[in-house]
Amino acid sequence: MFGYLVAAGNVLEETELQRYRAVYCGLCRSLKRCFGQPARLTLNYDMSFLVLLLSSLYEPEEESGESGCMRHPLGHERFVMSAVSDYAANMNVALAYLKCLDDWKDDKNLTALAEAKTLRAGYDAVKERCPRQCAAIEKALNDLAEIEAAGRLDPDAAAACFGRMMREIFVWREDRWSETLRHMGDALGRFLYLLDAAMDLDEDAARGRYNPFLNLAGEKGNGERFRDILRMQLGECVYWFDRLPLVNDTGLMKNILCVGLWSAFNQKYKGEGSEDGSGSV
């Protein structure tokens, strides 16, 4: 994942902030429980959103408490974890492993290769438990690699690969909500890919790396152009989000979707776009 799916902590209520941190710590503990200590190094906030979403939808029994860890050796942090946390940990490891392989293939990054070797056994276990999701991730990344190798400057085609991957990651169970979750995951995946491309455009152009927006490199007004594209994708995501029967943590999730997701973009393209500098849909 890209690390953009985070909350804007400065506008959260204290109870929401505590809940957010507890879910994050619970995901960290699930990574250790399912895959061992090294897997905790792959932790990021992206999958915490998935925990919040699926927990609100399915309301699994949660385990909570306080504990110290390697990230907080001097104190105790509150954690909340459940079967959903374990599922998100599985998806976290799968994404981290395949991302490392991709980095090795693209850049011959030795650190990525070493990390991939560390995660290989964990990924094999995930593939047995979640074959549908892993097959979708592998195919999406292969399709995206073909687009990149061909140099196709087609943002829609490239983003669609990431959307198809997220479609399956968002579906924990095949039930009455699975198609709504697929639609939401697809739209969010496309948004995340296009956001990352917009954020990396200057660097990719300078280094001669693939980016679906390369034909816009160096042009003025890209901030507003990208903002319009991203609003359309995120608007679709929020449309499907609103059709889920969610009660718990809805304010926190809306914060992530409508405020936190725009934080890095607004910083990079400060002064371009809406008068208040937000990108909210």
N, C-alpha and C positions, 0 to 999 in steps of 0.2 A: 504494500500500500504506500501511499504518498505522504501521510502525516498531516493532511489538511483537515481531517474529520475530527476536529477538536472543539471544545466549548470555549466561549468567550467568558472566562472566569470573572472578569471585572464587572459583569452585569448579571451574574448569578446570585440568587439568594444563598445565604450561608448553608441552609439545609441541602440545597441542590448541589452546591460545591462539595459538601461532605459526601453526599451520595455518589457523585461522579468519581471522586477519589477512591471511595470504597469499592466501586465496581472495577475500577482500574487495578486496584490492589488484588481484588479477587481473581481477575483474569491472570495476573502475574502468578498467583498461587496455583491456579489451574494449569498453567504452563509447566510449573515445577512438578505438580502431581502427575500430569499425564506424560511428560517428556523428560523430566530431570532438570537440574539446575541450569545447564547451558542454554536451554530453550528460552529462559527468562530474558536473555539478551535480545531476543527478537521483539520484545514487547513494545507496542505503541498504542496511541489512543484510538486509532481507527477502529479496531475491533471492539473497543469499549462501547462504541455507539451500537454495534450489532447486539451486544449483551443487553443494553438498555431496551432496544427495540423488541427483541424476542422475549425478554423477561416481562415487559409490559403486556405483550400479546398473550403469552402462555401462562404467566404467573407461576413459575416453578417454585418449589420449596427452596428457600435460601438458607445458607449457612453463613453466620456472621461472627465476628470476633475482632480481636486486636492482636497484632503480632509484629515483631521486628523482622527485618530482612536485610539483605545485602545493600539495598538502595537506601534504607533508613536504619543504619546500625545503631544509632544513638537513641532511638525512640520507638514507640509502637504506633502502627498505623491501623486504622479500622479497615476491615475487608468484608465484602459480601460476595458470595460465590454460589453457583448452582450448576445444574446440568447444562444450562445455556452457556455458562462460563467455560465449561469443558469443551462444548462445541466450538465456541469462538477461539479457544486455544488451538484446537485442531486446524481451523481455517488459518489462524495466524502462522502456524508452523508451515502449512502447505504453501502459503503465499511467500513466506520468507525463503523457503528452500528453493522454490522455482525462480524467485527474483535473483537469488544468488547465482543460480545456474545461468540465468539470462545475462547477468553482469559479467560472468566469466566468458561466455560465448562472444559478447559484444566487445568487451574491453580487455579480455585476458587478465582480469583483476584477480590476483592470487589470493587476496583476503577473502573475496567472494567465494572462490573455489574451496578454501579451507572451511568457511562457514557452511557451505553446501555439504561437505563431507561430514561435518558434525551433525547436521540436521537430517542426513539421508535416512537413518534408521527410523527417526520420528516420522518422516514423510511416508515411508513405506507403511507404517502403522496407520497413518491417516488415510492412505489410499485404500486400505482394507476396510476401514470403518466408513469412509465417505467416498465411494467410488464415483458417484455422480458428480459431486463437486470437483473432485480432482481431475476427472476427465474434462470437465468444462474449463478449468483453469489452464490445463495443458494445451487444449485446442485453441483457446483464446490467445495465449501467448505465442503459439506457433503461427497462427493466422496473422497476428500483429508483426511477428518477425518477418514474414513474407512481404507484408506491405512495406515495412521499413527497408528491407533488402532491395525491393524494386524501386524505392525512392518515390512512392506514390504520395503526393501532397494532397491527400483527401482526408480532411479532419473527420468527416462523418464515418468513413469506413474504418479508420483507425480507432476512433472512440467506440464504435459498435463492438469491436473485439472485447474491450474492457467491460462494456455493458453486459455482454453475454456471459462473461465470467462472473460478474457480480449478481446476475440473475439467480444463479444456482447457489452461490454462497449465502444469499439471504434466505434461502428455503431450508429450514431445519427439518421440518416435517411436511410430507405431502398431505395436505388437508384443504379445508375450505378457504384458507387464507394464502395458500401457496402461490396462486397466480397473481394476487395483489402484491405480494412480496416480490415476485419476479419482476413485475412492472416497475416497482419502486427501485429495486436493485439495479435494473437495467439503466434507468434514467440517472441514478446516482453514479453508476460506473462511468457512463458517458461524460457526466459533469466532471468527475475527478480526473479523467484522462485529459480532457480539454483544458481544465484548470492547470494541470501540471505542464502541459505543452505551452500555455500562455506564460507561465512563470519561468520556464526554461528557454524561451525563444532566443533571447540575446546570447546566452552562453552556448546553446546548441549551434547557432549560426556562426559564432566565433570559432568553435572547435570543429566545424564541419560534420556535426552529428545530425541524425534524422530528427525532424520536427515537422508535423503536418502543416504548421503555419510558416514555414521557411520563406514562402513567397511574400510574406508580410514583414519580414525582418527589416528593421531600419525605418519603417514607415511611421508617420505621426498618426495619432488618434487610435492606436491599437487598444489602449485601455478601454475606451468606450465601445469599440468594436467587439472585443472579447467579452465585455460585460453583458452585452446584448445576447451573445451566443450562450453564455453561461446561464443567464437568467431563464432562458427558454428551457434548458435541460433541467435546472433545479426546480423550476415551476412544475414540471411534469412529475418530478420526484415527490414534491410536497403534495401534489394532487393525490397520488396513491397513498402517501403516508396518512393523509386525512381520512382515507376510507378504511383504515384499520381501526378496530374497536379498542383503542388505547386509552388508558386512564392514568396509570402510574408513570411518572417521569416525563410527561408530555411537554411540560415547560422546558425541561432540560434538553430534550431532544430537539425542540423547536429552536432553542438557543444555538445548538450545534449546526442545524441545517440552515438557519436563516441569518446567523450572525458569525459564529465561529468559522464556518467554511470560507467566509470572505476575508478573514483577517489578513492572511498573507497577500492575497491579491490586492486588497485596498492599500496595503503598505507599499507594494511595488508600484502600483499605478495611482498613487496618491494625487488628488487634484483632478483626475480624469473621471468623468461620469456624473453620477447623481450629486446634487449639491451637498448632501450630508455625508458623502463619501462611502455610503453603504451600498451593498449589492443585493439587499434583501428583495425577495420576490413578493 
